[in-house]
Amino acid sequence: MAKDSGNRQSQLRQLIAQLAARMMAEEGIADYAHAKRKAGRQLGITDSQCMPTNSEIEEEIRLYHDIYNSDDQPEALLQLRKDALLVMQLLERFNPHLTGAVLDGTAGKYAETHIHLFADSLKEVEIFLLNQQIPYITDEKSYRISERRSMDRKKVPLFTLEGPHGLIKLSVFEVDDMRMATKSPVNGNNASRANIEALTKLIAQSEQTQEP
């Protein structure tokens, strides 16, 4: 009986992971917790032991793209990266770094793009956006960070821009925070991030790969 129960939970975890992955790939949902809760509700599953990990959902996202979006997803991802590069070049004075799904390759069409900025003051970024006549919405975003041997959370200001192919979210850190690693929501490891030079190289590699 215990084995049957374990198998049943495993099957339900996979069902939720697959549905959450589809939502994140096709609907632009960026929050893993929101996607898995929504998937659980749609499937009528409320048992917390049946909830998949973020890593399991990310694996299903990659598999979903391979099966259903193999023709369209690489091109959509490349476009999102090009959009990100244009924004980063515009905001070059704030040492922008791309992170998240657009960088790691799991982003689908209309996915959110996450860029970290490092500025002496929030007002400096805000004035720049106003002078460039770029409309934005302000909010905050909480990050898990590692400080020496302890784990903590840090809230930073967030500017959301309406990009041509999805929302572009600018998290504004202090300049000294460049030495601080934020944690990936997927596996808890240090999140990858790419500056303008690294993103330019990544785009060039992607274009070469897509050449007929």
C-alpha positions as semicolon CSV with decimal commas, in nm:
position;residue;x (nm);y (nm);z (nm)
1;M;0,000;0,000;0,000
2;A;0,281;0,240;0,091
3;K;0,449;0,172;-0,242
4;D;0,123;0,236;-0,430
5;S;0,077;0,561;-0,239
6;G;0,431;0,669;-0,326
7;N;0,378;0,590;-0,693
8;R;0,052;0,785;-0,691
9;Q;0,221;1,089;-0,536
10;S;0,501;1,067;-0,791
11;Q;0,250;1,060;-1,078
12;L;0,063;1,359;-0,936
13;R;0,389;1,551;-0,890
14;Q;0,471;1,493;-1,255
15;L;0,123;1,601;-1,368
16;I;0,150;1,926;-1,172
17;A;0,506;1,984;-1,299
18;Q;0,397;1,932;-1,659
19;L;0,098;2,165;-1,633
20;A;0,297;2,430;-1,446
21;A;0,569;2,405;-1,711
22;R;0,315;2,457;-1,990
23;M;0,180;2,765;-1,811
24;M;0,527;2,910;-1,769
25;A;0,627;2,831;-2,126
26;E;0,310;2,954;-2,297
27;E;0,151;3,210;-2,064
28;G;0,463;3,393;-1,953
29;I;0,417;3,305;-1,584
30;A;0,752;3,367;-1,416
31;D;0,685;3,263;-1,057
32;Y;0,734;2,892;-0,991
33;A;0,525;2,891;-0,673
34;H;0,234;3,062;-0,848
35;A;0,252;2,823;-1,144
36;K;0,251;2,510;-0,928
37;R;-0,034;2,637;-0,710
38;K;-0,241;2,725;-1,017
39;A;-0,166;2,387;-1,175
40;G;-0,259;2,208;-0,852
41;R;-0,592;2,391;-0,834
42;Q;-0,676;2,310;-1,195
43;L;-0,601;1,943;-1,134
44;G;-0,784;1,940;-0,800
45;I;-0,467;1,844;-0,611
46;T;-0,408;2,012;-0,275
47;D;-0,171;1,767;-0,104
48;S;0,156;1,955;-0,043
49;Q;0,350;1,629;-0,076
50;C;0,241;1,614;-0,439
51;M;0,388;1,954;-0,522
52;P;0,695;1,932;-0,749
53;T;1,019;2,116;-0,685
54;N;1,118;2,413;-0,898
55;S;1,394;2,201;-1,052
56;E;1,138;1,942;-1,161
57;I;0,928;2,214;-1,324
58;E;1,230;2,362;-1,501
59;E;1,314;2,018;-1,641
60;E;0,958;1,990;-1,774
61;I;0,984;2,340;-1,927
62;R;1,290;2,237;-2,125
63;L;1,118;1,916;-2,232
64;Y;0,804;2,108;-2,332
65;H;1,005;2,343;-2,552
66;D;1,185;2,046;-2,710
67;I;0,858;1,872;-2,794
68;Y;0,619;2,154;-2,880
69;N;0,828;2,464;-2,949
70;S;1,141;2,330;-3,112
71;D;1,081;2,546;-3,421
72;D;0,962;2,867;-3,255
73;Q;1,126;2,882;-2,911
74;P;1,488;2,936;-3,018
75;E;1,384;3,231;-3,236
76;A;1,162;3,377;-2,963
77;L;1,442;3,337;-2,709
78;L;1,690;3,507;-2,941
79;Q;1,450;3,800;-2,986
80;L;1,408;3,838;-2,609
81;R;1,787;3,840;-2,569
82;K;1,822;4,104;-2,840
83;D;1,557;4,315;-2,668
84;A;1,746;4,275;-2,340
85;L;2,072;4,379;-2,504
86;L;1,917;4,702;-2,638
87;V;1,787;4,790;-2,291
88;M;2,120;4,705;-2,131
89;Q;2,309;4,919;-2,381
90;L;2,073;5,207;-2,305
91;L;2,134;5,157;-1,930
92;E;2,505;5,083;-1,964
93;R;2,603;5,342;-1,699
94;F;2,428;5,122;-1,438
95;N;2,635;4,809;-1,512
96;P;2,336;4,597;-1,625
97;H;2,341;4,218;-1,601
98;L;2,086;3,981;-1,754
99;T;1,963;3,692;-1,538
100;G;1,675;3,444;-1,520
101;A;1,497;3,245;-1,791
102;V;1,602;3,466;-2,083
103;L;1,964;3,400;-1,993
104;D;1,939;3,030;-1,905
105;G;1,737;2,948;-2,217
106;T;1,405;2,832;-2,069
107;A;1,213;3,148;-2,165
108;G;0,928;3,112;-2,409
109;K;0,737;3,371;-2,608
110;Y;0,640;3,678;-2,403
111;A;0,842;3,566;-2,100
112;E;0,956;3,824;-1,848
113;T;1,310;3,954;-1,887
114;H;1,502;4,021;-1,566
115;I;1,794;4,265;-1,559
116;H;1,995;4,369;-1,255
117;L;2,120;4,727;-1,235
118;F;2,382;4,861;-0,992
119;A;2,345;5,229;-0,913
120;D;2,460;5,482;-0,654
121;S;2,097;5,577;-0,596
122;L;1,749;5,473;-0,704
123;K;1,671;5,834;-0,798
124;E;1,954;5,826;-1,052
125;V;1,786;5,540;-1,241
126;E;1,442;5,696;-1,211
127;I;1,559;6,032;-1,349
128;F;1,731;5,857;-1,638
129;L;1,412;5,670;-1,733
130;L;1,209;5,992;-1,708
131;N;1,458;6,182;-1,926
132;Q;1,441;5,904;-2,183
133;Q;1,059;5,922;-2,166
134;I;1,040;5,552;-2,086
135;P;0,717;5,466;-1,899
136;Y;0,753;5,232;-1,602
137;I;0,574;5,083;-1,302
138;T;0,751;5,074;-0,965
139;D;0,747;4,787;-0,717
140;E;0,983;4,580;-0,505
141;K;1,136;4,237;-0,553
142;S;1,273;4,008;-0,284
143;Y;1,588;3,807;-0,348
144;R;1,751;3,530;-0,151
145;I;2,114;3,617;-0,097
146;S;2,411;3,457;0,075
147;E;2,610;3,664;0,321
148;R;2,912;3,469;0,436
149;R;2,763;3,148;0,578
150;S;2,410;3,271;0,636
151;M;2,113;3,297;0,401
152;D;1,903;3,612;0,402
153;R;1,655;3,802;0,188
154;K;1,698;4,145;0,036
155;K;1,424;4,364;-0,105
156;V;1,525;4,593;-0,389
157;P;1,334;4,851;-0,598
158;L;1,190;4,722;-0,924
159;F;1,106;4,908;-1,244
160;T;0,882;4,723;-1,491
161;L;0,898;4,832;-1,855
162;E;0,668;4,728;-2,139
163;G;0,903;4,565;-2,389
164;P;0,814;4,483;-2,750
165;H;0,790;4,111;-2,672
166;G;0,715;4,098;-2,299
167;L;0,775;4,273;-1,970
168;I;1,128;4,384;-1,883
169;K;1,196;4,404;-1,510
170;L;1,485;4,611;-1,377
171;S;1,597;4,531;-1,022
172;V;1,806;4,815;-0,881
173;F;2,084;4,710;-0,645
174;E;2,345;4,922;-0,472
175;V;2,685;4,938;-0,641
176;D;2,849;4,736;-0,361
177;D;2,596;4,457;-0,419
178;M;2,791;4,349;-0,729
179;R;2,996;4,130;-0,494
180;M;2,682;3,968;-0,357
181;A;2,530;3,662;-0,522
182;T;2,154;3,626;-0,552
183;K;2,015;3,274;-0,539
184;S;1,837;3,095;-0,822
185;P;1,469;3,022;-0,746
186;V;1,514;2,691;-0,927
187;N;1,788;2,518;-0,730
188;G;1,916;2,765;-0,469
189;N;2,259;2,795;-0,633
190;N;2,413;3,130;-0,719
191;A;2,210;3,275;-1,005
192;S;2,390;3,319;-1,335
193;R;2,412;3,668;-1,480
194;A;2,565;3,813;-1,796
195;N;2,690;4,164;-1,869
196;I;2,665;4,335;-2,209
197;E;2,979;4,170;-2,344
198;A;2,874;3,820;-2,237
199;L;2,522;3,864;-2,375
200;T;2,656;3,994;-2,706
201;K;2,866;3,678;-2,741
202;L;2,570;3,458;-2,645
203;I;2,352;3,621;-2,911
204;A;2,623;3,575;-3,175
205;Q;2,652;3,205;-3,085
206;S;2,275;3,162;-3,104
207;E;2,261;3,330;-3,447
208;Q;2,532;3,099;-3,577
209;T;2,343;2,796;-3,445
210;Q;2,021;2,904;-3,618
211;E;2,184;2,969;-3,955
212;P;2,056;2,723;-4,222
